[in-house]
């Protein structure tokens, strides 16, 4: 018998109520193993979000894995501060790096799991040389910078290509997909190869975030 696919939802706090962030995270703790945190600098992407103090505060109120996505032009500068603040996984954009191996090694050197993310305009093959070294691969299924966008249909083919290569080389990295995921397309994303579904609006903008996660998980089965 074929084993069921293993996947999970990582609620993205970009869509949460920042005035009640601890409470918002508490709503999904029983149905999620991790929280996705988008850090934007207003340069690499045209939006500003949160910094190290917020990560430090979140760490105090939850034991969930903090999956921090650095959408910044100089990620190496921020790896150590975000690691010390309590991040568990640090993912940086391959487009911002002269030497991705240097970034991976730096993240690992501070005891954190290392991830690379890729912009929708960048060929996924750019990531292939680094798959054996990674703990996390993050495919953007929207243009990075803002929440609430619709899933880009062409992302499905990108997910399939990166999953095929990961399977071919027996990569142990997780494959995360971020942007526009909902009950309607969650199953297709999982079928394409996504294993961590990063979801913001469909979770935190719902009346009951816990039930929203449960419903998405059921739809992805």
C-alpha atoms as one frame of an Amber mdcrd trajectory, in Angstrom:
protein
   0.000   0.000   0.000   1.278   3.469  -0.876   1.983   5.610   2.176  -0.058
   8.829   2.399   1.828  11.976   1.516   3.128  13.933   4.481   2.428  17.643
   4.357   1.598  20.501   6.701   0.376  24.072   6.758   2.739  26.807   7.922
   0.563  29.823   8.793   2.191  33.034   7.605   1.889  35.837  10.143   2.133
  38.437   7.381  -1.678  38.177   7.293  -2.157  38.128  11.075  -3.332  40.978
  13.306  -0.041  42.398  14.562  -1.757  44.112  17.480  -2.643  40.626  18.814
   0.181  38.569  17.372   0.655  36.238  20.324  -3.061  35.510  20.421  -3.163
  34.941  16.662  -0.345  32.400  16.845  -2.078  30.697  19.748  -5.115  30.060
  17.553  -3.159  27.760  15.243  -0.684  26.124  17.638  -2.695  22.920  17.973
  -2.925  22.350  14.198   0.453  23.621  12.959   4.021  22.635  13.644   5.567
  25.851  12.415   4.985  29.537  11.808   6.226  31.275   8.665   7.674  34.749
   9.179   8.312  37.061   6.232  11.044  39.644   6.759  11.069  42.352   4.078
  13.476  45.269   3.819  11.724  47.572   1.337  14.600  47.066  -1.135  14.574
  43.497  -2.407  10.789  43.657  -2.235   8.710  46.873  -2.124   7.394  46.400
   1.384   8.605  46.621   4.981   7.535  44.131   7.613   9.224  43.079  10.847
  12.658  42.841  12.390  14.621  41.010  15.048  12.648  42.325  18.079   9.425
  40.791  16.778  11.094  37.391  16.295  12.414  37.623  19.837   8.918  38.387
  21.139   7.317  35.565  19.155   9.895  33.122  20.492   8.726  33.924  24.026
   5.116  32.935  23.343   5.417  29.775  21.229   7.442  26.602  20.881   6.446
  26.196  17.225   9.215  26.093  14.630   9.931  29.652  13.495  10.527  29.481
   9.762  12.016  32.861   8.860  12.058  33.978   5.224  14.537  36.806   4.636
  13.432  38.849   1.630  16.311  41.302   1.930  19.121  42.514  -0.310  21.915
  41.655   2.143  20.822  38.442   3.888  24.257  37.502   5.242  24.150  40.596
   7.423  20.973  39.408   9.122  21.538  35.675   9.597  23.215  35.894  13.003
  20.798  38.460  14.543  17.748  36.481  13.442  19.311  33.222  14.597  20.047
  34.675  18.022  16.482  36.003  18.243  15.086  32.479  18.047  14.646  31.475
  14.408  14.761  27.741  13.713  14.879  27.795   9.910  16.384  30.674   7.927
  15.608  30.864   4.224  17.248  33.407   1.916  16.698  34.268  -1.738  19.193
  32.786  -4.166  18.988  35.953  -6.298  20.519  38.010  -3.468  23.607  35.827
  -3.087  26.963  35.888  -4.829  27.824  32.563  -3.211  24.842  30.490  -2.012
  27.147  27.945  -0.378  28.544  30.689   1.854  25.018  31.541   3.010  24.107
  27.911   3.660  27.279  27.368   5.676  26.726  30.557   7.685  23.189  29.540
   8.617  24.369  26.073   9.603  27.263  27.525  11.613  24.810  29.208  13.988
  22.902  25.968  14.474  19.928  26.674  12.234  18.373  24.875   9.286  19.204
  26.462   5.946  16.863  27.220   3.087  16.973  28.849  -0.327  14.028  30.579
  -1.939  13.524  31.512  -5.560  11.656  34.343  -7.297   8.974  33.361  -9.848
  11.077  34.842 -12.656  14.174  32.767 -11.831  14.532  29.301 -13.417  14.239
  26.615 -10.744  17.306  24.905 -12.193  19.385  27.586 -10.457  18.727  25.720
  -7.200  19.752  22.273  -8.437  23.464  22.515  -7.460  22.538  23.232  -3.833
  19.724  20.761  -3.158  21.957  18.246  -1.384  23.030  20.925   1.097  19.613
  22.355   1.953  17.076  21.714   4.678  14.372  23.768   2.970  13.521  24.815
  -0.581  10.944  27.592  -0.919   9.092  28.127  -4.182   7.272  31.447  -4.465
   3.887  31.005  -6.127   3.215  34.754  -6.055   5.460  37.745  -6.584   7.135
  38.358  -3.228   6.335  41.466  -1.241   2.649  41.420  -0.375   0.089  38.976
   0.969  -3.329  38.247  -0.449  -2.209  37.571  -4.027  -3.595  34.871  -6.312
  -1.637  31.687  -6.952   0.367  31.841 -10.194  -0.714  28.829 -12.324   2.754
  28.475 -13.840   4.095  27.722 -10.348   2.722  24.171 -10.604   5.216  23.246
 -13.296   8.033  24.780 -11.265   7.039  22.766  -8.208   6.978  19.561 -10.272
  10.420  20.219 -11.760  12.088  20.917  -8.444  10.336  17.935  -6.811  11.481
  15.627  -9.610  15.088  16.721  -9.144  14.864  16.438  -5.357  13.499  12.904
  -5.689  16.116  11.977  -8.286  18.956  12.948  -5.976  17.136  11.734  -2.850
  17.239  15.168  -1.234  16.015  15.245   2.365  15.052  18.924   2.138  11.458
  19.975   2.611   9.729  21.636  -0.340   7.747  24.679   0.757   5.348  26.622
  -1.449   4.391  30.179  -0.543   1.585  32.290  -1.935  -2.056  32.101  -2.925
  -2.714  28.642  -1.485  -6.272  27.879  -0.367  -8.721  25.000   0.011  -9.304
  25.136  -3.715  -5.727  24.438  -4.817  -4.043  22.817  -1.795  -4.434  19.294
  -3.166  -2.936  20.261  -6.519   0.064  21.824  -4.762   0.633  18.652  -2.725
   0.238  16.470  -5.816   2.832  18.609  -7.603   5.295  18.007  -4.769   4.770
  20.711  -2.151   5.047  19.506   1.437   4.903  22.696   3.492   2.031  24.941
   2.434   2.757  28.508   3.517  -0.620  30.188   3.906  -1.458  33.619   5.267
  -4.716  35.191   4.143  -6.736  31.967   3.942  -5.834  31.278   7.581  -5.638
  34.538   9.491  -8.328  36.410   7.578 -10.842  33.662   8.319 -13.255  33.804
  11.249 -11.682  30.684  12.765  -7.976  30.277  11.849  -7.723  26.853  13.513
 -10.635  25.497  11.490  -9.229  27.120   8.352  -6.001  25.131   8.757  -7.940
  21.938   9.452 -10.115  22.480   6.372  -7.104  23.098   4.138  -5.404  19.953
   5.433  -8.532  17.917   4.688  -8.817  19.381   1.193  -5.174  18.526   0.513
  -5.673  14.830   1.340
